[in-house]
Amino acid sequence: MAFNTKSIQAAMIIRCITAAISASASSLLIFFILIDYATTGLKSPYSRIIFGLCIADVLQSLGILLSPFAAPTDPKHIFGIGNEQSCDAIGFFTVVGSLAVPLYTLHLTYYFLKRVKYKVKPRDFAYGEEKWLHILTWLFSIIISVYAVVKGQINPTRNGASCYIASSPLGCGKDDEQECVRGEGARKTNALAVVFVFIVFIALFCVLGAFSLHVYRSEKQLQPTKAKAKEVIAQKKKESEDVFVENGKIRQEALDAQVNEEAPSPARENEAVLRYAKQAMDLVLTKSAVGQSSLYIFAFMLIYIGPIISRVKGQSIRFDEVMFWITSIFYPLGGFFNMIIYTRPKVKALKKVVPELSNFMAFLAVLVSGGETPNVMDIMETSNENNDNTPSRSHNNSRLDRLQRALGFEERDNLYEEIENAMKEDYNVDPYIQGLYEDDGISLDDDEQDYNILGARQV
C-alpha cells in the first residue's frame, strides 16, 4: 500500500501543530513552577518531577516540530530543507526527550506510590531515590542519543517525517538486500528503544497494580477497625450519658469536653475512632493518588502506542497509513495532556468555590494566575506543620485574587484560601465517621461534623 502524498502532507502538518501545542503547554508548566520558586516552586519532589517531565517533553515536541524541516533536502522528504548535520542535531534532542519522558512518567507514579502506600516524606524521598532517578534518567537518555549520533544512526524516517534512529537508505541492512550508507546497526538501537519503552509500560502496570492492591487491602483492613470503633461507641453509650446522644444530637457537654483535648476533631473522642479515621484517610488519599497517577499512565499509553506499533511493524513501503495518522495526532501531545492532568485538581477546586465559572474559564483562570492555586500534595505536607521548611505562601497578594475582576467573577476577600479549603474538603473522612453513628441511630449536625484529620497527620 503506497502512501497518498496529500494525506501524508496533511498528517505531517497536524503533527507539527500538535507538537507546537505540546511544547507550549510544557513551557507554560515550566513557567508556572519557576515563577512560584519563592514559595513552592522546585522545593517539592512532585514539582521537580513535573519540571523534569516538562523539559523532556519540550525537547521531544520541538524535535517533532522541527524534524520535517531539518531533514536533508530530497524529493522523498516532503518538507526537508536541511542536511545531515541539522537532522543529527534535531534528532539528538528528539531521542533524548523520547527516552526521558517515559522514565519521568514512571518516576512520577513511583513517587505517588512511595508517598501514599509507604508513607515516605518528601524530604526522605528527595535525599534518597529522587536525585538518583533524575541522574539516571538524563544519563541514560543522553548516552543512547550520543551513541546514535556518533554511529550516524540519526536519519530521516519515511517521507522525512522525523529525524530519529533509522538507517539510510531506509530499510537497508535487512537480510543484506541493500547496503547502508549511514546508520548501520540502527535496527538494533531502535529495537533497544522499543524494548525500553515496553519495559516502562510493564513497570507502569506494576505500579498501578500495587496501587490497586493497596486500595483493596486498605478497604479490607478498614472493616475490623470500623467494627472495633462501633463497639467502643456502643460501650460509651451505655457507660456515660455525657458522651452519648440526646434527642438525636451530640450533647453540648461532650462537645465542650472535646475542645480541651489536644486534637480539635470529634474523632479524638476515643482511640478506636481516631484509628478508624486515620485508616479511612489513608484510603481516601490512596484512591485520589490512584486516580491522578492513572491519568498520567493512560495519557502515556495513548501517546506511545502508535510509535511502539510502528517500530515493531518496521519502516516498510507498506507502512500503515492509519497508524501514521494516529502517531501524528497523539504522539506529540504529551505536554498538553500533562498540563490538563496537572491542573485538574486545581480547576475542580476553583469550580467548587466559583460554580458559575465554566470549565474552560476555570482552566483559564488557573493558567492566567500562573498555576498558583494550591496543590493537594503540598496541602498534605504543610497543613499540620512544615516538616520540609518550605516557606508558606502569602495569600494577601495572590495573583488569582487580583485577577478575579478581569476573569469576570465575583470578587472574594481571599480566593486562594477558599480554594485550599475546597481541596481539603475532598480529603476528609466525615462520611466514614458519620456512618459509625448513623448505624446506631445518631445524626450529626453539619456544625458537629468535623472529622477531617488531614491537618492532624503527616502522610
C-alpha positions in Angstrom: 0.0 0.0 0.0 1.6 3.2 -1.2 1.1 6.4 0.8 -1.1 9.1 -0.5 1.2 12.1 -0.7 -1.5 14.7 0.2 -2.7 12.5 3.1 0.9 12.3 4.4 1.4 16.1 4.0 -1.8 16.7 6.0 -0.7 14.3 8.7 2.7 15.9 9.0 1.1 19.4 9.2 -1.2 18.0 12.0 1.9 16.5 13.7 3.7 19.9 13.7 0.6 21.7 15.1 0.1 19.1 17.9 3.9 19.3 18.7 3.7 23.1 18.9 0.7 22.8 21.3 2.5 20.3 23.4 5.7 22.3 23.6 3.7 25.4 24.5 1.8 23.5 27.3 5.0 22.1 28.8 6.7 25.6 28.6 3.7 27.0 30.5 4.1 24.4 33.2 7.8 25.2 33.4 7.0 28.9 33.7 4.4 28.2 36.5 6.9 26.2 38.5 9.7 28.7 38.1 7.5 31.8 38.8 6.5 30.0 42.1 10.1 29.4 43.1 9.9 31.7 46.1 7.1 29.7 47.7 6.8 26.1 46.4 8.5 26.1 43.0 11.1 23.4 42.8 11.1 22.8 46.6 9.0 19.6 46.5 9.7 16.3 44.7 6.4 16.5 42.9 7.1 19.8 41.3 10.7 18.8 40.4 9.5 15.6 38.7 6.9 17.6 36.8 9.6 20.1 35.9 11.9 17.4 34.5 9.0 15.8 32.6 8.1 19.1 31.0 11.8 19.7 30.0 11.9 16.3 28.4 8.6 16.9 26.6 9.8 20.3 25.3 12.8 18.6 23.8 10.7 15.9 22.3 8.0 18.2 21.0 10.4 20.7 19.4 12.2 17.8 17.8 9.0 16.5 16.3 8.1 20.0 15.2 11.4 20.8 13.5 12.3 17.3 12.2 10.4 17.6 8.9 12.3 20.8 8.0 15.7 19.6 9.4 15.6 16.5 7.1 18.1 16.7 4.2 16.8 18.3 1.0 15.4 15.4 -1.0 12.4 14.8 -3.2 11.4 12.0 -0.9 11.4 14.3 2.1 8.2 16.4 1.8 9.3 19.4 3.9 13.1 18.7 4.0 15.3 21.8 3.7 18.2 20.8 5.9 21.2 18.5 5.7 22.7 15.6 7.7 24.1 17.9 10.4 20.7 19.6 11.0 19.0 16.2 11.1 21.6 14.9 13.6 21.2 17.9 15.9 17.3 17.9 15.9 17.3 14.1 16.1 19.6 14.1 19.2 17.1 16.2 21.2 14.2 14.2 19.9 15.7 10.9 21.1 16.8 12.4 24.4 13.2 13.7 25.0 11.5 10.5 23.8 13.6 8.4 26.2 13.3 10.8 29.2 9.5 11.2 29.0 8.7 7.5 29.7 11.2 7.5 32.6 9.8 10.6 34.2 6.2 9.2 33.8 7.4 6.1 35.7 9.3 8.3 38.2 6.1 10.3 38.9 3.8 7.3 39.5 6.5 5.8 41.7 6.6 8.9 43.8 2.8 8.7 44.3 3.2 5.1 45.4 6.0 5.9 47.9 4.1 8.8 49.3 0.7 7.1 49.8 1.5 3.4 50.3 4.9 3.6 52.1 4.3 7.0 53.8 7.7 8.3 52.7 8.0 12.0 53.4 9.2 14.4 50.6 12.4 15.2 52.4 13.3 11.5 52.7 12.4 10.8 49.1 14.5 13.8 48.0 17.6 12.7 49.9 17.0 9.1 48.9 15.9 7.9 45.5 14.9 11.2 43.8 18.4 12.6 42.9 19.5 9.2 41.5 16.3 8.9 39.4 16.9 12.3 37.9 20.6 11.5 37.2 19.9 8.1 35.7 17.0 9.4 33.6 19.2 12.0 31.8 22.3 9.9 31.8 20.6 7.0 30.0 18.8 9.3 27.6 21.9 11.3 26.7 24.2 8.2 26.3 21.8 6.5 23.9 21.4 9.7 21.9 25.1 10.4 21.7 25.8 6.8 20.6 23.2 7.1 17.8 24.7 10.4 16.6 28.3 9.1 16.7 27.3 6.0 14.8 25.4 8.0 12.2 22.1 6.4 13.2 20.1 9.6 13.2 18.4 9.8 9.8 15.1 10.8 8.3 12.2 8.4 8.7 9.8 7.8 5.8 8.8 10.9 3.9 11.2 12.9 6.1 8.5 12.9 8.9 11.1 12.9 11.7 14.8 12.7 12.4 15.2 9.6 14.6 17.0 6.4 14.9 16.9 4.9 11.4 19.2 3.6 8.7 19.8 5.3 5.4 18.6 4.4 2.9 15.5 3.5 5.0 15.2 -0.3 5.5 18.8 -1.1 4.5 20.7 -3.8 6.3 17.8 -6.1 6.4 18.8 -9.6 5.1 21.7 -8.0 3.3 19.4 -6.9 0.5 20.7 -3.3 0.5 23.9 -1.8 1.9 23.6 1.0 4.3 25.2 4.4 3.5 24.6 5.6 7.1 23.2 4.2 10.3 24.3 0.6 10.1 23.1 -1.1 13.3 20.2 1.4 13.7 17.8 -1.5 13.7 19.4 -2.9 16.9 19.4 0.5 18.5 15.8 1.1 17.5 14.9 -2.3 18.9 16.6 -1.4 22.2 14.4 1.8 22.4 11.3 -0.3 21.7 12.2 -2.8 24.4 13.0 0.1 26.8 9.5 1.7 26.3 7.9 -1.7 26.6 9.6 -2.3 29.9 8.4 1.1 31.1 4.8 0.0 30.1 5.2 -3.1 32.2 6.6 -1.1 35.1 3.7 1.3 35.0 1.2 -1.5 35.1 3.1 -2.9 38.1 2.8 0.4 39.9 -0.9 0.7 39.0 -1.3 -2.9 40.3 0.5 -2.1 43.5 -1.9 0.9 44.0 -5.0 -1.3 43.3 -3.7 -3.9 45.7 -3.1 -1.3 48.4 -6.7 0.1 47.9 -8.1 -3.5 48.2 -6.1 -4.2 51.4 -6.9 -0.8 52.9 -10.6 -1.4 52.4 -10.3 -4.9 53.9 -8.3 -3.7 56.9 -10.8 -0.9 57.5 -13.7 -3.3 58.3 -12.3 -4.7 61.6 -11.2 -1.3 62.6 -14.7 0.0 61.9 -16.2 -2.9 63.9 -14.0 -2.0 66.9 -14.9 1.6 66.7 -18.6 0.8 66.6 -18.1 -1.5 69.6 -16.4 1.3 71.6 -19.2 3.8 70.7 -21.8 1.3 71.9 -19.9 0.8 75.2 -19.7 4.5 75.8 -23.3 4.8 75.1 -24.0 2.5 78.0 -21.4 3.9 80.4 -21.8 7.7 80.2 -24.6 10.0 79.2 -22.1 12.8 78.6 -20.6 11.2 75.6 -23.8 10.0 74.0 -26.7 11.5 72.3 -29.9 13.2 73.4 -32.8 13.8 71.0 -30.7 12.8 68.0 -27.8 15.2 68.6 -24.5 15.1 70.5 -24.9 16.8 73.8 -23.1 20.0 74.3 -21.2 18.7 77.3 -19.5 16.2 75.1 -18.5 18.8 72.5 -17.2 21.1 75.2 -15.1 18.3 76.7 -13.5 17.7 73.3 -12.4 21.3 73.0 -9.9 20.7 75.8 -8.3 17.7 74.1 -5.1 18.0 72.0 -6.8 17.5 68.6 -9.8 19.6 67.6 -11.5 16.7 65.9 -14.5 14.8 67.4 -12.8 11.6 66.1 -10.5 12.1 69.1 -13.3 11.1 71.5 -11.7 7.7 71.7 -8.7 5.9 70.3 -10.6 3.4 68.3 -12.5 6.1 66.4 -9.3 8.0 65.7 -7.6 4.8 64.4 -10.5 4.3 62.1 -10.4 7.9 60.9 -6.7 7.6 60.1 -7.2 4.4 58.1 -10.1 6.0 56.3 -7.8 8.9 55.4 -5.3 6.5 54.0 -7.9 5.0 51.8 -9.2 8.4 50.6 -5.7 9.7 49.8 -4.8 6.4 48.1 -7.8 6.5 45.9 -7.0 10.1 44.9 -3.4 9.2 44.1 -4.5 6.2 42.1 -6.8 8.4 40.1 -4.2 11.1 39.4 -1.4 8.6 38.6 -3.7 6.5 36.4 -4.4 9.6 34.3 -0.7 10.1 33.7 -0.3 6.4 32.9 -3.2 6.3 30.4 -2.0 9.5 28.7 1.4 8.0 28.3 -0.1 4.8 26.8 -2.2 6.8 24.4 0.9 8.8 23.3 3.3 5.9 22.8 1.0 3.2 21.5 1.4 4.5 17.9 5.2 4.7 17.8 5.6 1.3 19.5 3.4 -0.4 17.0 5.1 1.4 14.2 8.6 0.4 15.4 7.6 -3.2 15.9 5.9 -3.3 12.4 9.0 -1.7 10.9 9.7 1.0 8.3 8.5 -0.6 5.2 6.9 0.6 2.0 3.6 -0.9 3.2 3.8 1.1 6.4 0.3 1.5 7.8 -1.1 5.0 6.9 -3.7 4.9 9.6 -1.1 4.3 12.2 0.9 7.2 10.8 -2.1 9.4 11.3 -2.6 8.1 14.9 1.0 8.8 15.7 0.9 12.3 14.1 -2.1 13.3 16.2 -1.4 11.8 19.6 2.4 11.2 19.9 3.3 14.9 20.1 0.5 15.8 22.7 2.2 14.6 25.8 2.8 18.1 27.2 -0.8 19.1 26.6 -2.1 16.0 28.4 0.3 16.6 31.3 -0.9 20.2 31.6 -4.6 19.1 31.7 -3.9 16.4 34.3 -1.6 18.7 36.4 -4.2 21.5 36.7 -7.2 19.2 37.0 -7.4 19.2 40.9 -7.0 23.0 40.9 -9.6 23.6 38.3 -12.0 21.3 40.2 -11.4 23.2 43.4 -11.9 26.6 41.7 -15.2 25.4 40.2 -16.4 24.4 43.6 -15.7 27.8 45.0 -17.0 29.7 42.0 -19.6 27.4 40.5 -20.8 29.9 37.9 -17.4 29.5 36.1 -17.4 27.3 33.0 -14.7 24.5 32.9 -12.8 26.5 30.3 -12.9 29.7 32.3 -11.8 27.9 35.4 -8.9 26.3 33.4 -8.0 29.7 32.0 -8.1 31.2 35.5 -5.6 28.7 36.7 -3.3 29.3 33.7 -3.5 33.1 33.9 -2.8 33.1 37.7 0.4 31.3 37.0 -0.9 28.0 38.2 -0.6 29.2 41.8 -3.7 27.6 43.2 -2.7 25.1 45.9 -1.6 21.5 45.2 -3.0 18.8 47.4 0.4 17.2 47.8 1.6 20.4 49.3 -1.5 20.7 51.5 -1.0 17.2 52.8 2.6 18.1 53.8 2.1 21.6 55.3 -1.4 21.5 56.8 -0.2 20.5 60.2 3.5 21.6 60.4 6.1 22.4 57.9 8.5 19.5 58.1 10.4 20.5 55.0 10.9 24.1 55.9 9.0 25.2 52.8 8.1 28.8 53.1 4.4 29.4 53.5 2.6 31.2 50.7 1.4 34.7 51.4 -2.3 34.8 50.4 -2.8 38.5 50.7 -1.3 39.4 47.3 -2.3 36.3 45.5 -2.3 36.8 41.7 -5.5 34.8 41.5 -7.1 37.2 44.0 -6.0 40.2 41.9 -7.3 38.7 38.7 -10.8 38.0 39.8 -12.4 41.1 38.3 -10.5 40.6 35.0 -11.7 37.0 34.8 -15.3 38.1 35.2 -16.4 36.5 38.5 -17.5 37.9 41.9 -14.5 39.1 43.9 -13.7 37.4 47.2 -11.5 38.6 50.1 -9.1 35.6 49.8 -9.9 33.3 46.9 -6.7 31.3 47.3 -7.6 30.2 50.9 -11.1 29.3 49.8 -9.7 27.1 47.1 -7.3 25.5 49.5 -10.2 24.7 51.9 -12.2 23.3 49.0 -9.4 21.0 48.1 -9.1 19.9 51.7 -12.9 19.1 51.7 -12.2 16.4 49.2 -9.8 14.7 51.6 -11.9 14.4 54.8 -13.4 11.4 56.5 -16.7 12.8 57.5 -18.8 10.3 55.5 -16.9 7.4 57.1 -17.2 8.7 60.7 -20.8 9.7 60.1 -21.5 6.1 59.1 -20.4 4.9 62.6 -23.0 7.0 64.3 -25.8 6.7 61.8 -25.7 2.9 62.1 -26.6 3.4 65.8 -29.3 5.9 65.1 -27.2 9.0 65.8 -27.5 12.0 63.5 -24.7 14.6 63.5 -25.4 18.2 62.5 -23.3 19.9 59.9 -21.6 22.0 62.6 -20.7 18.9 64.5 -19.3 17.0 61.6 -15.6 17.8 61.5 -13.7 14.6 61.3 -11.3 15.9 58.7 -7.9 14.9 60.1 -5.9 16.0 57.1 -4.3 18.8 59.1 -3.6 16.5 62.1 -1.3 13.9 60.5 1.5 13.5 58.0 1.1 11.0 55.2 
